[in-house]
Amino acid sequence: MTQVLDTVLLLALPASGKSEVRRYLAHLDPEVAARDFHMGPTVQLDDFPYVHLMRRVDDELQAMKQPRLYFEAPDRSFQDPRAWGTLIDLLNQDYDDLVTKRHYAPASAAEWLFGRFDKASEAVGATPRIKALDASTKSQLAEVLEDEARALLDEKLENYPDTLEGKTLVIEFARGGKQGSKMPLAAPYGYAYSIGRLSPALLQKARILYIWVTPEESRRKNEARTDPNDPGSILHHGVPLHVMLNEYGCDDMDWLESQSTQKGTVTIERDGVRHFLPIARVDNRVDRTSFVREPEDKWKPEDVKPLHDGLKGALDQLIRHTKS
């Protein structure tokens, strides 16, 4: 029986091609995915929907003439950078729910989501912000955001597989630091901090697939993909330029790999335990992924082959490390 990768962390700067890779993997025939990529049917987690809904919370509060809770401004960074850890704790919650198939049937999906945000904030030592709102404001906010929160909950529950056996869990997120930062990036910025917040159950099985682009190329592709009419889209959302420069102006993946005592890995410490996460790269400095945003019937063989071959080489490397 073909061995498949259990858990893949799909990491890169924004607009580097992560979501396009996820879409490409999801469209493959299962036999091709197993043969060429050592991947079973994918189960996918992503922290972007939570970022988007935090911005929606702030937008609606601002419309009510209330202070923003999460971001300095619509086009600025988190007020408290520990929110990067909050997002990881939300992913940990999602993983635990996948494993246990925990069902939720709240009367208000928005109130359910607000509780999750506050719980995840507390887990990283940050202030739980929504519980500080007065009852009237919180009720009005929940009413406005109910449909979006319900859609997120429905998608979460529909994402539960019958079993994770034979599946590949793909977890996507982007992390970085201010342009020109020296390494190592200070917590709570960068991959060292955020990967280190993942649950031990994930860290024991995780492998890193890193989509390699320069910060300059990340900014170019971010501008090219942005559709202002679809800000919640996985494939077409845009990151404000201020955030690109101050949160994603660099990342620490090169540094982490260079510092690891085991070749081909990134060393992450959690609770006094060292985890050596195998890493492989897809070189996307010359764009191989943007075509995936088009309808599948418009994909050209000459575009598909470089992406397919690049992914195959990287995932071959990860499975070899798993077997060794």
C-alpha positions as CSV (number, residue, x, y, z in Angstrom):
1,M,0.0,0.0,0.0
2,T,1.3,3.5,-0.9
3,Q,2.5,5.5,2.1
4,V,0.9,8.9,2.3
5,L,1.9,12.0,4.2
6,D,-0.2,12.5,7.3
7,T,0.1,16.3,8.0
8,V,1.5,18.9,5.7
9,L,2.0,22.5,6.8
10,L,1.6,24.6,3.7
11,L,3.6,27.8,4.4
12,A,4.7,30.8,2.6
13,L,4.4,34.6,2.4
14,P,1.0,35.9,1.2
15,A,0.1,35.4,-2.4
16,S,3.0,33.0,-2.9
17,G,0.8,30.3,-4.3
18,K,-0.4,28.3,-1.2
19,S,-4.1,28.4,-1.9
20,E,-3.4,27.7,-5.6
21,V,-1.4,24.6,-4.6
22,R,-4.3,23.5,-2.3
23,R,-6.7,23.9,-5.2
24,Y,-4.4,22.0,-7.6
25,L,-4.0,19.1,-5.1
26,A,-7.8,19.0,-4.5
27,H,-8.5,18.6,-8.2
28,L,-6.2,15.6,-8.7
29,D,-7.5,12.0,-9.3
30,P,-6.8,10.2,-6.0
31,E,-4.6,7.6,-7.7
32,V,-2.4,10.4,-9.2
33,A,-2.2,12.2,-5.9
34,A,-1.1,9.0,-4.1
35,R,1.4,8.0,-6.8
36,D,3.0,11.3,-7.6
37,F,2.6,13.3,-4.4
38,H,2.2,10.7,-1.6
39,M,-1.0,12.3,-0.6
40,G,-4.4,10.9,0.3
41,P,-7.6,12.8,-0.1
42,T,-6.9,16.2,1.5
43,V,-8.6,17.6,4.5
44,Q,-7.8,21.3,4.7
45,L,-7.5,23.9,7.4
46,D,-6.6,27.6,7.0
47,D,-6.5,30.6,9.4
48,F,-7.5,33.2,6.7
49,P,-11.2,32.9,7.3
50,Y,-10.6,33.9,11.0
51,V,-8.5,36.9,9.9
52,H,-11.3,38.0,7.6
53,L,-14.0,37.7,10.2
54,M,-11.9,39.6,12.8
55,R,-11.7,42.4,10.2
56,R,-15.5,42.1,9.7
57,V,-16.0,42.5,13.5
58,D,-13.9,45.7,13.4
59,D,-15.7,47.0,10.4
60,E,-19.1,46.6,11.9
61,L,-18.0,48.0,15.3
62,Q,-16.6,51.1,13.5
63,A,-19.9,51.5,11.7
64,M,-21.5,51.5,15.1
65,K,-19.1,54.3,16.2
66,Q,-17.4,51.8,18.6
67,P,-13.7,51.2,19.0
68,R,-12.1,48.5,16.8
69,L,-11.0,45.4,18.7
70,Y,-8.4,43.6,16.6
71,F,-6.8,45.8,14.0
72,E,-5.3,49.3,14.2
73,A,-7.3,50.4,11.1
74,P,-8.8,48.6,8.1
75,D,-5.5,48.7,6.2
76,R,-3.2,48.2,9.3
77,S,-1.8,45.5,11.5
78,F,-3.1,43.7,14.6
79,Q,-3.3,46.0,17.7
80,D,-1.9,43.1,19.7
81,P,0.6,40.9,17.7
82,R,-0.2,38.0,20.0
83,A,-3.2,37.6,17.7
84,W,-0.9,35.5,15.5
85,G,-0.9,33.0,18.3
86,T,-4.7,33.3,18.6
87,L,-5.1,32.2,15.0
88,I,-2.9,29.1,15.7
89,D,-5.1,28.2,18.7
90,L,-8.1,28.4,16.5
91,L,-6.5,26.0,14.1
92,N,-5.7,23.7,17.1
93,Q,-9.4,23.8,18.0
94,D,-10.3,22.9,14.4
95,Y,-7.9,20.0,14.5
96,D,-9.2,18.7,17.8
97,D,-12.8,19.0,16.4
98,L,-11.8,17.0,13.3
99,V,-10.3,14.2,15.3
100,T,-13.3,14.0,17.7
101,K,-15.9,14.9,15.1
102,R,-17.3,17.4,17.7
103,H,-20.7,18.7,16.6
104,Y,-22.0,22.2,17.2
105,A,-25.6,23.4,16.9
106,P,-25.6,26.9,18.5
107,A,-28.7,29.1,18.3
108,S,-26.3,31.9,17.3
109,A,-23.3,30.9,15.1
110,A,-21.9,34.4,15.7
111,E,-22.0,34.1,19.5
112,W,-20.3,30.7,19.1
113,L,-17.6,32.3,16.9
114,F,-17.1,35.1,19.4
115,G,-16.6,32.6,22.2
116,R,-14.0,30.8,20.1
117,F,-12.1,34.1,19.5
118,D,-12.0,34.9,23.2
119,K,-11.0,31.4,24.2
120,A,-8.1,31.4,21.7
121,S,-7.0,34.8,22.8
122,E,-6.8,33.7,26.4
123,A,-4.8,30.6,25.4
124,V,-2.0,32.8,24.2
125,G,-2.1,35.3,27.1
126,A,-4.0,38.0,25.1
127,T,-7.0,39.9,26.3
128,P,-10.4,38.3,25.3
129,R,-11.9,41.3,23.6
130,I,-15.5,40.5,22.6
131,K,-16.5,39.6,26.2
132,A,-15.7,43.2,27.2
133,L,-18.4,44.6,24.9
134,D,-21.7,45.7,26.5
135,A,-24.6,43.3,25.9
136,S,-26.4,45.6,23.4
137,T,-23.3,46.1,21.2
138,K,-22.5,42.4,21.3
139,S,-26.1,41.5,20.4
140,Q,-26.1,43.9,17.5
141,L,-22.8,42.7,16.2
142,A,-23.9,39.1,16.4
143,E,-27.0,39.9,14.4
144,V,-25.0,41.6,11.6
145,L,-22.4,38.8,11.3
146,E,-24.7,35.8,11.8
147,D,-24.9,34.7,8.2
148,E,-21.1,34.8,7.7
149,A,-20.5,33.0,11.0
150,R,-23.1,30.4,10.1
151,A,-21.5,29.8,6.7
152,L,-18.1,29.3,8.5
153,L,-19.6,26.8,11.0
154,D,-21.4,24.9,8.2
155,E,-18.2,24.6,6.2
156,K,-16.3,23.5,9.3
157,L,-18.8,20.7,10.0
158,E,-19.0,19.6,6.4
159,N,-15.1,19.3,6.4
160,Y,-15.2,16.5,8.9
161,P,-14.1,13.3,7.2
162,D,-15.4,9.9,8.3
163,T,-11.8,9.2,9.3
164,L,-8.5,10.8,8.9
165,E,-6.9,7.4,8.2
166,G,-5.4,7.5,4.7
167,K,-6.1,11.2,4.4
168,T,-3.6,14.1,4.2
169,L,-4.3,17.0,6.5
170,V,-3.1,20.3,4.8
171,I,-2.8,23.3,7.1
172,E,-2.2,26.7,5.5
173,F,-0.9,29.9,7.1
174,A,1.5,32.7,6.4
175,R,3.9,34.4,8.9
176,G,6.7,36.9,8.8
177,G,8.1,40.1,10.2
178,K,8.9,43.7,9.4
179,Q,10.9,44.4,6.3
180,G,14.6,44.5,7.2
181,S,14.2,42.6,10.5
182,K,17.2,40.7,11.9
183,M,17.0,37.0,12.6
184,P,15.7,35.4,14.7
185,L,12.3,37.2,14.5
186,A,11.1,38.0,18.0
187,A,7.9,36.3,19.2
188,P,5.1,36.6,18.4
189,Y,6.3,37.1,14.8
190,G,7.5,34.5,12.4
191,Y,7.2,30.8,11.9
192,A,9.2,29.8,15.0
193,Y,6.5,31.2,17.3
194,S,3.4,30.2,15.3
195,I,4.6,26.6,14.5
196,G,5.6,26.3,18.1
197,R,2.0,27.1,19.2
198,L,0.6,24.1,17.3
199,S,-0.6,21.2,19.4
200,P,2.0,18.5,20.2
201,A,-0.3,16.0,18.3
202,L,0.2,18.0,15.1
203,L,3.9,18.7,15.7
204,Q,4.7,15.0,16.0
205,K,3.3,14.3,12.5
206,A,3.8,17.6,10.6
207,R,6.0,18.1,7.5
208,I,6.6,21.5,6.0
209,L,5.9,22.3,2.3
210,Y,7.3,25.8,1.8
211,I,6.4,27.8,-1.3
212,W,9.4,29.9,-2.0
213,V,9.1,33.4,-3.3
214,T,10.8,36.7,-2.5
215,P,9.0,39.4,-0.4
216,E,9.0,41.5,-3.6
217,E,7.3,38.8,-5.6
218,S,4.9,38.2,-2.8
219,R,3.9,41.9,-2.9
220,R,3.6,41.8,-6.7
221,K,1.4,38.7,-6.7
222,N,-0.7,40.1,-3.8
223,E,-1.5,43.2,-5.8
224,A,-2.3,41.1,-8.9
225,R,-4.7,38.7,-7.2
226,T,-6.6,41.2,-5.2
227,D,-10.3,41.5,-6.0
228,P,-11.8,44.3,-3.8
229,N,-15.3,42.8,-4.5
230,D,-14.4,39.5,-3.0
231,P,-12.4,40.2,0.2
232,G,-13.3,36.9,1.9
233,S,-12.1,34.8,-1.0
234,I,-9.2,32.3,-0.3
235,L,-7.9,32.8,-3.9
236,H,-8.6,36.5,-4.5
237,H,-8.3,38.4,-1.1
238,G,-5.7,41.1,-0.8
239,V,-3.4,42.0,2.1
240,P,-3.0,45.8,2.7
241,L,0.5,47.1,1.7
242,H,1.2,48.3,5.2
243,V,0.7,44.8,6.5
244,M,2.8,43.3,3.6
245,L,5.7,45.5,4.6
246,N,5.4,45.4,8.4
247,E,4.1,41.8,8.9
248,Y,5.4,40.0,5.8
249,G,8.4,42.1,4.7
250,C,10.5,39.0,5.4
251,D,10.1,35.6,7.0
252,D,12.3,33.3,9.1
253,M,12.1,30.0,7.2
254,D,15.7,30.2,5.7
255,W,17.1,31.1,9.1
256,L,15.2,28.3,10.9
257,E,16.4,25.7,8.4
258,S,20.0,26.9,8.6
259,Q,20.0,26.7,12.4
260,S,18.5,23.2,12.6
261,T,20.9,20.5,13.8
262,Q,19.2,17.9,11.5
263,K,19.7,18.6,7.8
264,G,16.4,19.1,5.9
265,T,14.4,20.0,9.0
266,V,13.3,22.9,11.0
267,T,13.7,22.7,14.8
268,I,10.7,23.8,16.8
269,E,10.5,23.7,20.6
270,R,7.2,23.3,22.5
271,D,6.9,22.6,26.2
272,G,10.6,21.7,26.5
273,V,10.4,19.1,23.7
274,R,12.3,19.5,20.4
275,H,10.5,18.6,17.2
276,F,12.4,18.3,13.9
277,L,10.0,19.0,11.2
278,P,11.1,17.9,7.7
279,I,10.9,20.7,5.1
280,A,10.9,20.8,1.3
281,R,10.5,23.8,-1.0
282,V,8.6,24.5,-4.2
283,D,10.6,27.3,-6.0
284,N,7.9,29.7,-7.1
285,R,10.1,32.7,-7.6
286,V,9.3,32.4,-11.3
287,D,5.5,32.1,-11.1
288,R,4.2,28.5,-11.5
289,T,0.8,28.8,-9.7
290,S,-1.3,31.8,-10.8
291,F,-2.9,29.9,-13.6
292,V,-4.7,27.7,-11.0
293,R,-7.0,30.7,-10.2
294,E,-8.6,30.3,-13.7
295,P,-11.3,27.7,-14.4
296,E,-9.8,24.2,-14.9
297,D,-10.9,24.1,-18.5
298,K,-8.5,26.9,-19.2
299,W,-5.4,25.3,-17.6
300,K,-2.8,24.7,-20.3
301,P,-0.5,21.6,-20.2
302,E,2.6,23.8,-20.5
303,D,1.5,25.6,-17.3
304,V,0.5,22.5,-15.4
305,K,3.7,20.5,-15.9
306,P,6.1,22.9,-14.1
307,L,3.8,23.0,-11.1
308,H,3.2,19.3,-11.1
309,D,6.9,18.5,-11.4
310,G,7.9,21.0,-8.7
311,L,5.4,19.6,-6.2
312,K,6.4,16.1,-7.0
313,G,10.0,16.8,-6.3
314,A,9.3,18.5,-3.0
315,L,6.8,15.9,-1.8
316,D,9.1,13.0,-2.8
317,Q,11.7,14.7,-0.5
318,L,9.2,14.8,2.4
319,I,8.2,11.2,2.0
320,R,11.9,10.0,1.9
321,H,12.5,11.9,5.1
322,T,9.4,10.2,6.6
323,K,10.7,6.8,5.7
324,S,14.3,7.4,6.9
